[in-house]
């Protein structure tokens, strides 16, 4: 497995593990069954970024040559294709977020929705990358 | 995307050159081993630049390494 594929796996698994339970809680909060502190979102993003750095460094230490190598043309194309799909997901999320402004939503709900759109877009990006890496192209 | 219309004999050329590994070829043309594997299996068509580099490594003309299959391309 190449370093880029390992990187995509790390990001995908981290997104699921970090943001999955969080949005479960947000859903419960929206239903009025629990409460999510405003600072949780920022703390979660910080934890996510730190875990990404630590795990990527750990993988890079195990295979430094691969980690240092520049992306080749196939890896570039895979990234471009996966990012294109994610862009449309994010765009749809932004448009829906703008649309929800016509309804009684507060800033907290809007920020959750924007973050959710970004997370889904990243999920699409990394899952597509992995699919293309597995298939060859 | 599946298999492409460009067939190649990279594997044969590697084996004929003293069992050159995919990693050795990858290092010489500046791509990953996985990319060489995808090219060999016909899953990925390389850019002209990489195709010429591969031909240069084996010291053969480009058309000896890659062949375009019209029948496959029309499907």
Backbone of each chain as ProteinMPNN parsed JSONL, in Angstrom:
{"seq_chain_A": "XXXXXXXXXXXXXXXXXXXXXXXXXXXXXXXXXXXXXXXXXXXXXXXXXXXXXXXXXXXXXXXXXXXXXXXXXXXXXXXXXXXXXXXXXXXXXXXXXXXXXXXXXXXXXXXXXXXXXXXXXXXXXXXXXXXXXXXXX", "coords_chain_A": {"N_chain_A": [[0.844, -1.189, 0.0], [0.571, 2.206, -0.897], [2.074, 5.296, 0.373], [0.329, 7.467, 0.07], [-2.135, 6.21, -0.101], [-2.292, 5.028, 2.406], [-2.391, 7.366, 3.876], [-4.871, 8.385, 3.065], [-6.543, 6.427, 4.149], [-6.03, 6.781, 6.894], [-7.071, 9.38, 7.307], [-9.76, 8.978, 6.586], [-10.657, 7.04, 8.469], [-10.183, 8.421, 10.843], [-11.956, 10.588, 10.559], [-14.426, 9.265, 10.661], [-14.274, 8.118, 13.249], [-13.848, 10.344, 14.923], [-15.706, 12.394, 14.199], [-18.089, 11.031, 13.814], [-19.356, 10.043, 16.343], [-19.677, 12.588, 17.429], [-21.509, 13.982, 15.729], [-23.632, 12.354, 16.151], [-24.28, 13.023, 18.754], [-24.925, 15.68, 18.316], [-27.228, 15.365, 16.809], [-28.897, 14.285, 18.755], [-28.956, 16.467, 20.435], [-30.295, 18.304, 18.869], [-32.74, 17.14, 18.919], [-33.426, 17.73, 21.412], [-32.608, 16.15, 23.515], [-30.142, 16.113, 24.685], [-27.2, 18.13, 25.462], [-24.892, 20.102, 23.64], [-21.85, 21.59, 24.088], [-20.78, 24.847, 23.055], [-18.057, 25.179, 22.573], [-17.153, 22.681, 21.946], [-17.045, 21.955, 19.275], [-14.829, 23.357, 18.207], [-12.814, 22.278, 19.809], [-12.92, 19.637, 19.005], [-12.185, 19.763, 16.298], [-9.569, 20.606, 16.63], [-8.468, 18.393, 18.005], [-8.794, 16.489, 16.012], [-7.077, 17.469, 13.97], [-4.61, 17.314, 15.312], [-4.413, 14.535, 15.783], [-4.321, 13.665, 13.148], [-1.841, 14.714, 12.357], [-0.069, 13.377, 14.132], [-0.502, 10.628, 13.477], [0.136, 10.607, 10.74], [2.811, 11.331, 10.838], [3.789, 9.114, 12.214], [3.38, 7.069, 10.322], [4.977, 8.041, 8.284], [7.49, 7.867, 9.433], [7.86, 5.164, 9.48], [8.029, 4.532, 6.78], [9.992, 6.336, 5.342], [11.098, 7.042, 2.843], [9.056, 6.746, 0.917], [7.255, 8.574, 1.949], [8.569, 10.974, 1.611], [8.715, 11.228, -1.108], [7.576, 12.9, -4.058], [4.174, 13.377, -5.193], [3.079, 11.183, -7.782], [2.006, 11.209, -11.271], [-0.339, 9.659, -11.497], [-1.277, 9.524, -8.879], [-1.779, 12.209, -8.504], [-3.879, 12.602, -10.339], [-5.818, 10.924, -9.225], [-6.257, 12.238, -6.814], [-7.251, 14.684, -7.772], [-9.618, 13.87, -9.043], [-11.068, 12.739, -6.939], [-11.31, 14.951, -5.304], [-12.865, 16.628, -6.858], [-15.405, 15.407, -6.805], [-15.916, 15.699, -4.077], [-16.068, 18.453, -3.945], [-18.528, 19.077, -5.166], [-20.263, 17.968, -3.318], [-19.724, 19.56, -1.082], [-20.46, 22.043, -2.126], [-23.204, 21.655, -2.5], [-23.907, 21.425, 0.192], [-23.294, 24.014, 1.117], [-25.104, 25.565, -0.366], [-27.527, 24.555, 0.613], [-27.233, 25.344, 3.247], [-27.367, 28.117, 2.962], [-29.976, 28.304, 2.08], [-31.334, 27.451, 4.367], [-31.288, 29.678, 5.938], [-33.575, 31.03, 5.561], [-35.289, 29.981, 7.295], [-36.224, 29.495, 10.779], [-33.354, 29.239, 12.118], [-30.588, 28.96, 14.37], [-27.292, 30.395, 14.999], [-25.627, 28.391, 16.016], [-26.802, 25.982, 15.071], [-26.506, 26.417, 12.342], [-23.71, 26.498, 12.099], [-23.118, 23.877, 12.815], [-24.262, 22.55, 10.689], [-22.749, 23.47, 8.516], [-20.227, 22.484, 9.21], [-20.855, 19.763, 9.168], [-21.371, 19.424, 6.434], [-18.808, 19.894, 5.399], [-17.441, 17.763, 6.556], [-18.75, 15.535, 5.433], [-18.1, 15.988, 2.771], [-15.314, 15.628, 2.87], [-15.27, 12.975, 3.653], [-16.305, 11.791, 1.356], [-14.27, 12.48, -0.388], [-11.955, 11.098, 0.615], [-12.854, 8.451, 0.636], [-13.354, 8.061, -2.053], [-10.777, 8.396, -3.058], [-9.509, 6.153, -1.939], [-10.97, 4.103, -3.163], [-10.222, 4.508, -5.863], [-7.447, 4.159, -5.671], [-7.362, 1.453, -4.901], [-8.485, 0.25, -7.121], [-6.707, 0.817, -9.079], [-6.945, 2.846, -10.913]], "CA_chain_A": [[0.0, 0.0, 0.0], [1.406, 3.412, -0.991], [1.931, 6.266, 1.474], [-0.891, 8.289, -0.16], [-3.311, 5.401, 0.239], [-2.315, 4.942, 3.879], [-2.819, 8.684, 4.343], [-6.32, 8.476, 2.848], [-7.169, 5.538, 5.142], [-5.924, 7.442, 8.208], [-8.024, 10.499, 7.358], [-11.126, 8.441, 6.543], [-10.975, 6.397, 9.757], [-10.251, 9.478, 11.864], [-13.21, 11.342, 10.379], [-15.53, 8.435, 11.168], [-14.151, 7.934, 14.701], [-13.929, 11.617, 15.658], [-16.918, 13.165, 13.925], [-19.287, 10.188, 13.886], [-20.036, 10.19, 17.642], [-20.013, 14.0, 17.658], [-22.755, 14.332, 15.047], [-24.684, 11.596, 16.854], [-24.654, 13.875, 19.894], [-25.585, 16.877, 17.773], [-28.592, 14.952, 16.439], [-29.651, 14.181, 20.021], [-29.15, 17.84, 20.94], [-31.346, 18.919, 18.051], [-34.002, 16.544, 19.375], [-33.644, 18.225, 22.768], [-32.329, 15.089, 24.497], [-28.853, 16.377, 25.338], [-26.684, 19.461, 25.164], [-23.516, 20.11, 23.139], [-21.246, 22.892, 24.372], [-20.352, 25.584, 21.851], [-16.619, 25.01, 22.359], [-16.845, 21.286, 21.582], [-16.726, 21.91, 17.844], [-13.45, 23.811, 18.035], [-11.943, 21.289, 20.468], [-12.936, 18.432, 18.172], [-11.379, 20.034, 15.096], [-8.175, 20.634, 17.097], [-8.082, 16.992, 18.267], [-8.717, 15.831, 14.7], [-5.848, 17.924, 13.291], [-3.459, 16.762, 16.05], [-4.344, 13.094, 15.493], [-3.874, 13.544, 11.743], [-0.392, 14.979, 12.329], [0.642, 12.296, 14.845], [-0.576, 9.37, 12.717], [0.883, 10.755, 9.489], [4.242, 11.289, 11.192], [4.091, 7.717, 12.551], [3.464, 6.309, 9.065], [6.141, 8.562, 7.546], [8.704, 7.349, 10.088], [7.989, 3.75, 9.079], [8.447, 4.461, 5.369], [10.389, 7.727, 5.056], [11.366, 7.273, 1.416], [7.755, 6.94, 0.26], [6.627, 9.793, 2.469], [9.274, 12.148, 1.07], [8.561, 11.277, -2.565], [6.48, 13.741, -4.555], [3.083, 12.613, -5.819], [3.282, 10.974, -9.213], [0.872, 11.71, -12.062], [-1.55, 8.885, -11.199], [-1.748, 9.972, -7.564], [-2.341, 13.55, -8.722], [-5.181, 12.446, -11.006], [-6.736, 10.342, -8.24], [-6.615, 13.301, -5.871], [-8.097, 15.662, -8.478], [-10.925, 13.281, -9.298], [-11.756, 12.588, -5.655], [-11.612, 16.296, -4.797], [-13.964, 17.161, -7.675], [-16.65, 14.866, -6.243], [-16.103, 16.329, -2.762], [-16.445, 19.851, -4.173], [-19.973, 19.143, -5.426], [-20.936, 17.678, -2.043], [-19.571, 20.762, -0.255], [-21.271, 23.089, -2.766], [-24.604, 21.369, -2.149], [-24.047, 21.759, 1.614], [-23.29, 25.484, 1.247], [-26.378, 26.066, -0.912], [-28.586, 24.193, 1.566], [-27.028, 26.209, 4.426], [-27.91, 29.443, 2.614], [-31.43, 28.129, 2.021], [-31.895, 27.317, 5.719], [-31.365, 31.004, 6.56], [-34.964, 31.493, 5.431], [-36.049, 29.31, 8.355], [-35.719, 29.908, 12.093], [-32.19, 28.477, 12.612], [-29.633, 29.824, 15.062], [-25.905, 30.31, 14.514], [-25.1, 27.085, 16.415], [-27.297, 24.975, 14.116], [-25.896, 26.69, 11.039], [-22.299, 26.088, 12.141], [-23.107, 22.408, 12.801], [-24.581, 22.094, 9.339], [-21.591, 23.758, 7.646], [-19.195, 21.505, 9.561], [-21.325, 18.471, 8.681], [-21.149, 19.41, 4.979], [-17.363, 19.755, 5.167], [-17.049, 16.404, 6.949], [-19.266, 14.605, 4.416], [-17.292, 16.211, 1.559], [-14.021, 14.971, 3.096], [-15.533, 11.523, 3.625], [-16.428, 11.441, -0.069], [-12.942, 12.634, -1.003], [-11.027, 10.029, 0.999], [-13.374, 7.148, 0.21], [-13.117, 7.979, -3.5], [-9.333, 8.182, -3.25], [-9.208, 4.749, -1.609], [-11.573, 3.287, -4.22], [-9.394, 4.629, -7.059], [-6.147, 3.525, -5.393], [-7.582, -0.004, -4.88], [-8.816, -0.197, -8.477], [-5.579, 1.096, -9.979], [-7.254, 4.206, -11.403]], "C_chain_A": [[0.888, 1.251, 0.0], [1.145, 4.363, 0.179], [0.651, 7.08, 1.317], [-2.151, 7.505, 0.197], [-3.432, 5.255, 1.752], [-2.84, 6.252, 4.459], [-4.338, 8.836, 4.199], [-7.082, 7.613, 3.864], [-7.171, 6.189, 6.527], [-6.994, 8.527, 8.323], [-9.462, 9.994, 7.388], [-11.537, 7.856, 7.905], [-11.092, 7.447, 10.87], [-11.548, 10.272, 11.772], [-14.374, 10.561, 10.986], [-15.482, 8.359, 12.699], [-14.341, 9.23, 15.488], [-15.275, 12.303, 15.451], [-18.209, 12.343, 13.975], [-20.028, 10.344, 15.209], [-20.477, 11.636, 17.909], [-21.356, 14.352, 16.991], [-23.934, 13.507, 15.582], [-25.219, 12.411, 18.024], [-25.395, 15.12, 19.435], [-27.034, 16.546, 17.399], [-29.467, 14.844, 17.688], [-29.941, 15.574, 20.593], [-30.25, 18.543, 20.174], [-32.727, 18.39, 18.448], [-34.319, 16.942, 20.819], [-33.331, 17.213, 23.854], [-31.0, 15.276, 25.224], [-28.384, 17.782, 24.971], [-25.239, 19.343, 24.667], [-22.949, 21.51, 23.357], [-20.723, 23.531, 23.095], [-18.871, 25.349, 21.539], [-16.219, 23.623, 21.884], [-16.38, 21.18, 20.126], [-15.25, 22.275, 17.599], [-12.464, 22.793, 18.616], [-11.809, 20.03, 19.601], [-12.063, 18.598, 16.924], [-9.891, 20.037, 15.472], [-7.658, 19.21, 17.325], [-7.878, 16.254, 16.943], [-7.4, 16.183, 13.992], [-4.609, 17.318, 13.981], [-3.291, 15.261, 15.77], [-3.859, 12.837, 14.067], [-2.349, 13.693, 11.678], [0.371, 13.802, 12.949], [0.658, 11.011, 14.012], [0.194, 9.449, 11.4], [2.396, 10.715, 9.748], [4.65, 9.842, 11.487], [4.254, 6.872, 11.286], [4.705, 6.74, 8.278], [7.451, 8.037, 8.127], [8.951, 5.903, 9.663], [8.424, 3.596, 7.628], [8.822, 5.867, 4.895], [10.603, 8.026, 3.572], [10.078, 7.568, 0.654], [7.119, 8.252, 0.667], [7.258, 11.046, 1.868], [9.037, 12.317, -0.429], [7.377, 12.151, -2.961], [5.388, 12.849, -5.146], [3.434, 12.354, -7.284], [1.988, 11.342, -9.94], [-0.437, 10.959, -11.756], [-2.144, 9.323, -9.852], [-2.368, 11.365, -7.659], [-3.736, 13.459, -9.326], [-6.224, 11.891, -10.044], [-7.205, 11.418, -7.269], [-7.558, 14.306, -6.529], [-9.511, 15.128, -8.659], [-11.737, 13.163, -8.0], [-12.173, 13.955, -5.109], [-12.764, 16.922, -5.578], [-15.306, 16.692, -7.125], [-16.959, 15.559, -4.916], [-16.557, 17.774, -2.912], [-17.955, 19.966, -4.375], [-20.774, 18.867, -4.152], [-20.899, 18.928, -1.154], [-20.433, 21.904, -0.801], [-22.749, 22.903, -2.419], [-24.863, 21.744, -0.687], [-24.136, 23.257, 1.831], [-24.623, 26.055, 0.761], [-27.54, 25.757, 0.038], [-28.482, 25.078, 2.818], [-27.599, 27.606, 4.171], [-29.441, 29.384, 2.621], [-32.047, 28.09, 3.424], [-31.99, 28.665, 6.447], [-32.78, 31.586, 6.468], [-35.866, 30.855, 6.485], [-35.483, 29.74, 9.719], [-34.586, 28.996, 12.599], [-31.248, 29.442, 13.323], [-28.213, 29.571, 14.538], [-25.303, 28.937, 14.837], [-25.52, 26.003, 15.413], [-26.643, 25.157, 12.749], [-24.434, 26.227, 11.013], [-22.172, 24.566, 12.138], [-23.337, 21.893, 11.381], [-23.407, 22.316, 8.38], [-20.471, 22.75, 7.917], [-19.574, 20.116, 9.034], [-21.088, 18.346, 7.165], [-19.677, 19.201, 4.657], [-16.904, 18.331, 5.478], [-17.52, 15.377, 5.906], [-18.442, 14.736, 3.125], [-15.932, 15.52, 1.692], [-14.162, 13.448, 3.089], [-15.598, 11.036, 2.183], [-15.053, 11.449, -0.726], [-12.046, 11.437, -0.678], [-11.541, 8.655, 0.576], [-13.193, 6.962, -1.294], [-11.65, 7.738, -3.809], [-8.995, 6.711, -3.036], [-9.75, 3.825, -2.702], [-10.69, 3.312, -5.482], [-8.005, 4.001, -6.864], [-6.273, 2.002, -5.475], [-7.765, -0.529, -6.298], [-7.658, -0.01, -9.447], [-5.7, 2.481, -10.573], [-8.738, 4.32, -11.611]], "O_chain_A": [[1.83, 1.353, 0.785], [0.138, 4.253, 0.878], [-0.037, 7.357, 2.3], [-3.112, 8.062, 0.729], [-4.525, 5.346, 2.311], [-3.627, 6.255, 5.406], [-5.006, 9.351, 5.096], [-8.129, 8.015, 4.371], [-8.174, 6.155, 7.241], [-7.73, 8.586, 9.308], [-10.291, 10.519, 8.131], [-12.619, 8.142, 8.417], [-11.977, 7.373, 11.722], [-12.163, 10.59, 12.789], [-15.195, 11.11, 11.721], [-16.504, 8.514, 13.367], [-14.915, 9.226, 16.577], [-15.909, 12.742, 16.41], [-19.294, 12.896, 14.157], [-21.196, 10.733, 15.218], [-21.512, 11.875, 18.531], [-22.228, 14.95, 17.621], [-25.089, 13.918, 15.473], [-26.425, 12.485, 18.259], [-26.356, 15.562, 20.065], [-27.945, 17.338, 17.64], [-30.626, 15.258, 17.684], [-31.009, 15.828, 21.15], [-31.044, 19.288, 20.749], [-33.736, 19.085, 18.332], [-35.343, 16.544, 21.375], [-33.743, 17.393, 25.0], [-30.766, 14.661, 26.265], [-29.073, 18.522, 24.268], [-24.455, 18.569, 25.217], [-23.503, 22.494, 22.869], [-20.281, 22.844, 22.174], [-18.478, 25.323, 20.373], [-15.081, 23.408, 21.468], [-15.462, 20.429, 19.795], [-14.534, 21.581, 16.877], [-11.434, 22.486, 18.017], [-10.732, 19.446, 19.484], [-11.309, 17.7, 16.548], [-9.056, 19.53, 14.722], [-6.557, 18.863, 16.897], [-6.92, 15.499, 16.778], [-6.703, 15.305, 13.482], [-3.679, 16.867, 13.312], [-2.18, 14.78, 15.55], [-3.087, 11.912, 13.817], [-1.662, 12.903, 11.029], [1.331, 13.297, 12.367], [1.704, 10.38, 13.859], [0.83, 8.478, 10.99], [3.155, 10.137, 8.97], [5.717, 9.395, 11.067], [5.169, 6.054, 11.197], [5.395, 5.912, 7.684], [8.408, 7.793, 7.392], [10.094, 5.474, 9.506], [9.112, 2.635, 7.284], [8.077, 6.506, 4.151], [10.322, 9.13, 3.106], [10.009, 8.504, -0.143], [6.523, 8.954, -0.15], [6.58, 12.049, 1.643], [9.146, 13.424, -0.957], [6.331, 12.152, -2.311], [5.646, 11.714, -5.545], [4.019, 13.211, -7.946], [1.003, 11.734, -9.315], [-1.512, 11.558, -11.758], [-3.358, 9.47, -9.715], [-3.354, 11.664, -6.985], [-4.66, 14.144, -8.889], [-7.374, 12.329, -10.045], [-8.388, 11.504, -6.942], [-8.542, 14.73, -5.925], [-10.486, 15.851, -8.452], [-12.934, 13.451, -7.973], [-13.248, 14.1, -4.528], [-13.557, 17.672, -5.01], [-16.238, 17.486, -6.994], [-18.095, 15.954, -4.655], [-17.342, 18.268, -2.102], [-18.588, 20.859, -3.812], [-21.831, 19.46, -3.935], [-21.905, 19.305, -0.554], [-21.057, 22.639, -0.037], [-23.449, 23.86, -2.088], [-25.907, 22.311, -0.362], [-24.948, 23.727, 2.628], [-25.2, 26.93, 1.408], [-28.424, 26.589, 0.243], [-29.492, 25.505, 3.376], [-28.23, 28.2, 5.045], [-30.108, 30.298, 3.106], [-33.134, 28.621, 3.648], [-32.689, 28.78, 7.453], [-33.134, 32.51, 7.201], [-37.058, 31.152, 6.557], [-34.383, 30.287, 9.79], [-34.822, 28.096, 13.405], [-31.122, 30.601, 12.929], [-27.977, 28.66, 13.746], [-24.556, 28.383, 14.032], [-24.693, 25.209, 14.965], [-26.276, 24.187, 12.085], [-23.978, 25.639, 10.032], [-21.246, 24.017, 11.541], [-22.7, 20.939, 10.934], [-23.107, 21.465, 7.543], [-19.849, 22.23, 6.991], [-18.727, 19.385, 8.52], [-20.661, 17.299, 6.68], [-19.332, 18.433, 3.759], [-16.084, 17.763, 4.757], [-16.776, 14.465, 5.544], [-18.127, 13.741, 2.472], [-15.452, 14.9, 0.742], [-13.295, 12.731, 2.589], [-15.022, 10.005, 1.834], [-14.711, 10.561, -1.507], [-11.453, 10.835, -1.573], [-10.753, 7.788, 0.2], [-12.915, 5.858, -1.763], [-11.315, 6.969, -4.711], [-8.29, 6.1, -3.839], [-9.076, 2.881, -3.116], [-10.44, 2.272, -6.091], [-7.46, 3.388, -7.782], [-5.41, 1.333, -6.044], [-7.273, -1.603, -6.643], [-7.637, -0.617, -10.519], [-4.713, 3.201, -10.725], [-9.225, 5.374, -12.02]]}, "seq_chain_B": "XXXXXXXXXXXXXXXXXXXXXXXXXXXXXXXXXXXXXXXXXXXXXXXXXXXXXXXXXXXXXXXXXXXXXXXXXXX", "coords_chain_B": {"N_chain_B": [[-13.917, 2.878, -15.21], [-11.956, 0.829, -15.724], [-10.245, -1.545, -17.855], [-7.899, -0.198, -20.206], [-7.535, 1.066, -23.621], [-4.98, 0.85, -24.367], [-2.425, -1.349, -24.766], [0.344, -3.078, -23.245], [3.813, -4.179, -23.05], [5.35, -4.205, -20.818], [5.895, -5.827, -18.617], [7.02, -8.111, -19.811], [9.299, -6.933, -20.9], [10.605, -6.095, -18.607], [11.21, -8.53, -17.364], [12.877, -9.573, -19.287], [15.015, -7.918, -19.017], [16.883, -8.825, -17.041], [15.181, -9.544, -14.9], [14.121, -7.142, -13.807], [12.721, -5.29, -11.176], [9.4, -4.032, -10.337], [9.638, -1.904, -8.63], [12.242, -1.002, -9.117], [11.983, -0.084, -11.756], [10.053, 1.855, -11.322], [11.467, 3.661, -9.686], [13.324, 4.576, -11.512], [11.832, 5.99, -13.361], [10.484, 7.798, -11.868], [7.975, 7.405, -10.557], [5.444, 5.827, -8.44], [5.659, 2.414, -7.198], [3.179, 1.23, -7.272], [1.946, 2.618, -9.296], [3.372, 1.801, -11.544], [2.584, -0.862, -11.511], [-0.18, -0.561, -12.0], [-0.078, 0.457, -14.592], [1.13, -1.672, -15.973], [-0.85, -3.632, -15.702], [-2.744, -2.61, -17.315], [-4.587, -0.89, -16.289], [-4.242, 1.748, -15.995], [-3.478, 4.423, -18.128], [-0.44, 5.815, -18.929], [1.0, 9.186, -18.939], [2.285, 10.85, -21.881], [4.892, 11.603, -21.397], [5.781, 9.92, -19.285], [5.44, 7.501, -20.593], [7.346, 7.7, -22.662], [9.617, 7.797, -21.071], [9.624, 5.232, -19.962], [10.027, 3.692, -22.257], [12.554, 4.589, -22.886], [14.079, 3.637, -20.728], [14.118, 0.914, -21.284], [15.335, 1.006, -23.692], [14.06, 0.893, -26.168], [11.829, 1.57, -29.006], [8.889, 3.664, -28.525], [6.497, 2.532, -29.533], [7.023, -0.106, -29.388], [6.742, -0.731, -26.761], [4.182, 0.152, -26.024], [0.956, -0.552, -27.323], [-1.78, 0.41, -29.298], [-5.073, -0.574, -29.042], [-7.511, -0.842, -31.265], [-10.056, -2.128, -31.449], [-10.8, -2.537, -28.764], [-10.945, 0.068, -27.914], [-13.183, 1.108, -29.228], [-15.389, 0.073, -27.924]], "CA_chain_B": [[-12.797, 3.096, -16.114], [-11.558, -0.518, -16.106], [-9.053, -1.688, -18.68], [-7.863, 0.827, -21.235], [-7.296, 0.58, -24.976], [-3.536, 0.802, -24.612], [-1.815, -2.566, -24.25], [1.796, -2.884, -23.144], [4.618, -5.383, -22.789], [6.344, -3.781, -19.812], [6.285, -6.978, -17.79], [7.96, -8.922, -20.608], [10.567, -6.189, -21.021], [11.263, -6.137, -17.288], [11.761, -9.874, -17.148], [13.98, -9.745, -20.241], [16.152, -7.095, -18.536], [17.415, -9.367, -15.782], [14.166, -9.559, -13.836], [14.003, -5.827, -13.163], [11.486, -5.247, -10.371], [8.533, -2.87, -10.568], [10.185, -0.8, -7.825], [13.408, -0.458, -9.834], [11.48, 0.697, -12.893], [9.377, 3.03, -10.742], [12.498, 4.606, -9.244], [14.01, 5.175, -12.67], [10.963, 6.932, -14.105], [9.939, 8.781, -10.924], [6.593, 7.171, -10.119], [5.396, 4.812, -7.389], [5.566, 1.026, -7.667], [1.763, 0.967, -7.525], [1.609, 3.188, -10.612], [3.935, 0.875, -12.541], [1.704, -2.036, -11.511], [-1.439, -0.189, -12.667], [0.214, 0.582, -16.029], [1.356, -3.04, -16.471], [-2.123, -4.362, -15.754], [-3.643, -1.936, -18.261], [-5.639, -0.164, -15.571], [-3.944, 3.18, -16.095], [-2.662, 4.835, -19.272], [0.455, 6.881, -18.456], [1.168, 10.359, -19.798], [3.291, 10.632, -22.924], [6.216, 11.775, -20.79], [6.136, 8.677, -18.576], [5.537, 6.439, -21.605], [8.657, 7.842, -23.307], [10.65, 7.434, -20.081], [9.639, 3.766, -19.863], [10.678, 3.195, -23.481], [13.979, 4.938, -22.789], [14.707, 2.713, -19.763], [14.334, -0.378, -21.952], [16.09, 1.24, -24.922], [13.269, 0.464, -27.339], [10.892, 2.627, -29.41], [7.639, 3.735, -27.751], [5.475, 1.616, -30.058], [7.379, -1.482, -29.005], [6.264, -0.899, -25.383], [2.725, 0.365, -25.97], [0.197, -0.745, -28.554], [-3.15, 0.891, -29.19], [-6.014, -1.593, -29.533], [-8.686, -0.142, -31.792], [-11.294, -2.852, -31.128], [-11.111, -2.285, -27.357], [-11.246, 1.484, -27.744], [-14.51, 1.418, -29.785], [-16.437, -0.425, -27.03]], "C_chain_B": [[-12.235, 1.774, -16.623], [-10.292, -0.561, -16.956], [-9.087, -0.668, -19.811], [-7.492, 0.222, -22.583], [-5.817, 0.483, -25.305], [-2.94, -0.435, -23.933], [-0.306, -2.336, -24.124], [2.503, -4.208, -22.826], [5.693, -5.08, -21.749], [6.836, -4.969, -18.99], [7.312, -7.851, -18.521], [9.324, -8.245, -20.693], [11.333, -6.194, -19.701], [11.965, -7.469, -17.075], [12.951, -10.137, -18.068], [15.223, -8.96, -19.829], [16.591, -7.578, -17.147], [16.454, -9.274, -14.626], [14.122, -8.234, -13.069], [12.678, -5.781, -12.394], [10.662, -4.002, -10.736], [9.086, -1.658, -9.827], [11.384, -0.161, -8.525], [12.97, 0.41, -10.999], [10.838, 1.989, -12.384], [10.391, 4.094, -10.329], [13.142, 5.317, -10.429], [13.146, 6.162, -13.425], [10.24, 7.91, -13.166], [8.468, 8.643, -10.626], [6.606, 6.121, -9.008], [5.321, 3.411, -8.008], [4.127, 0.691, -8.032], [1.335, 1.501, -8.891], [2.158, 2.305, -11.73], [3.043, -0.357, -12.653], [0.4, -1.742, -12.253], [-1.237, -0.064, -14.176], [0.355, -0.816, -16.639], [0.052, -3.798, -16.656], [-3.132, -3.719, -16.694], [-4.762, -1.186, -17.576], [-5.461, 1.344, -15.71], [-3.059, 3.451, -17.307], [-1.761, 5.984, -18.844], [0.46, 8.074, -19.411], [2.229, 10.029, -20.847], [4.694, 10.682, -22.337], [6.68, 10.484, -20.103], [6.3, 7.53, -19.574], [6.905, 6.487, -22.297], [9.79, 7.446, -22.353], [10.77, 5.921, -19.96], [10.37, 3.173, -21.074], [12.179, 3.437, -23.42], [14.725, 3.994, -21.847], [15.047, 1.388, -20.444], [15.106, -0.241, -23.268], [15.377, 0.754, -26.166], [12.344, 1.605, -27.75], [9.57, 2.536, -28.626], [6.61, 2.691, -28.196], [5.787, 0.143, -29.801], [6.835, -1.767, -27.588], [4.738, -0.826, -25.327], [2.095, 0.149, -27.34], [-1.247, -0.304, -28.314], [-4.088, -0.143, -29.798], [-7.316, -0.929, -29.948], [-9.993, -0.802, -31.359], [-11.746, -2.562, -29.701], [-11.586, -0.845, -27.151], [-12.657, 1.824, -28.207], [-15.622, 1.018, -28.841], [-17.031, 0.654, -26.146]], "O_chain_B": [[-12.054, 1.608, -17.829], [-9.391, 0.264, -16.803], [-10.154, -0.315, -20.314], [-7.178, -0.963, -22.685], [-5.448, 0.077, -26.407], [-2.945, -0.556, -22.708], [0.253, -1.49, -24.822], [1.893, -5.19, -22.404], [6.796, -5.624, -21.794], [8.026, -5.1, -18.706], [8.319, -8.271, -17.952], [10.364, -8.892, -20.574], [12.56, -6.285, -19.685], [13.126, -7.536, -16.672], [13.903, -10.823, -17.696], [16.339, -9.287, -20.232], [16.653, -6.793, -16.2], [16.849, -8.965, -13.502], [14.09, -8.216, -11.838], [11.639, -6.189, -12.913], [11.16, -3.06, -11.354], [9.017, -0.531, -10.318], [11.531, 1.061, -8.53], [13.504, 1.498, -11.213], [11.051, 3.068, -12.938], [10.197, 5.281, -10.59], [13.463, 6.503, -10.359], [13.665, 7.078, -14.063], [9.47, 8.753, -13.625], [7.773, 9.644, -10.458], [7.663, 5.587, -8.672], [4.969, 3.249, -9.176], [3.879, -0.045, -8.988], [0.478, 0.92, -9.558], [1.49, 2.086, -12.741], [2.776, -0.839, -13.754], [-0.073, -2.565, -13.037], [-2.116, -0.433, -14.954], [-0.225, -1.108, -17.685], [-0.129, -4.515, -17.64], [-4.245, -4.22, -16.853], [-5.777, -0.875, -18.2], [-6.412, 2.112, -15.56], [-2.03, 2.803, -17.498], [-2.262, 7.031, -18.434], [-0.015, 7.981, -20.543], [2.971, 9.056, -20.715], [5.572, 9.911, -22.724], [7.802, 10.019, -20.305], [7.186, 6.689, -19.423], [7.544, 5.454, -22.496], [10.783, 6.844, -22.762], [11.874, 5.386, -19.865], [11.209, 2.282, -20.94], [12.974, 2.599, -23.845], [15.857, 3.597, -22.124], [16.113, 0.814, -20.219], [15.484, -1.239, -23.882], [16.005, 0.264, -27.104], [12.09, 2.51, -26.955], [9.194, 1.472, -28.135], [5.946, 2.057, -27.375], [4.937, -0.73, -29.972], [6.51, -2.909, -27.264], [4.09, -1.639, -24.667], [2.611, 0.595, -28.365], [-1.847, -0.6, -27.281], [-3.911, -0.541, -30.95], [-8.115, -0.509, -29.112], [-10.93, -0.117, -30.949], [-12.935, -2.363, -29.452], [-12.479, -0.567, -26.35], [-13.28, 2.729, -27.652], [-16.718, 1.571, -28.936], [-17.923, 0.375, -25.345]]}, "name": "protein", "num_of_chains": 2, "seq": "XXXXXXXXXXXXXXXXXXXXXXXXXXXXXXXXXXXXXXXXXXXXXXXXXXXXXXXXXXXXXXXXXXXXXXXXXXXXXXXXXXXXXXXXXXXXXXXXXXXXXXXXXXXXXXXXXXXXXXXXXXXXXXXXXXXXXXXXXXXXXXXXXXXXXXXXXXXXXXXXXXXXXXXXXXXXXXXXXXXXXXXXXXXXXXXXXXXXXXXXXXXXXXXXXXXX"}
